[in-house]
Amino acid sequence: MNEIKRDVYLVTGPRKSGKTTRVMNLFRPVKSVSGLYAPVIDDKRFVYSIHNRRLILLEADENTLQEDVFKTANYSFRLSAFESARQELSLVSGLGTEWVVIDEVGYFEMRGTGYEPVLSDLIRELKPAQKLVLIVRGEIVEEAAAKYNINFLALPESV
């Protein structure tokens, strides 16, 4: 039997177009929200746990152990930061918040790394009353919709 497609709010756009800032500003007054933001602070990439108010440095630097470094064409990431982010995500379904925000779903997740496999589990386990917001790279929106079996809705201007 096929799973019913889940409706998910989508925020998308080009790199550095203000997606994270828009969503952070929209949800700033909202009390019942959990998940992850991926802000850039002082030109460094971070993951921020909304529900635990925990900031995790995502980018590797000169003090990062080499076995903890994952390099892409443009960045060096800390593998331990992704593990911390997955741990934070694993808490979300049990919190029962009205809104769940995941920033950002990208190439890593499409290839089964990054926030995976916890992100797939979270999408499956969300309660019907919970509203999910995914910030997705523009060029992979269709791939993400197929991977997670979801319908994307436009995020309203106010929540």
Secondary structure, DSSP 8 states (H G I E B T S, - for coil): -----EEEEEEEESTTSSHHHHHHHHHTT-SSEEEEE--EETTEEEEEETTTTEEEE-B--TTS-GGGEEE-SS-EEEHHHHHHHHHHHHHHHHH--SEEEEEEE-HHHHTT-TTTTHHHHHHHH--TT-EEEEEEEGGGHHHHHHHHTEEEEE--S--
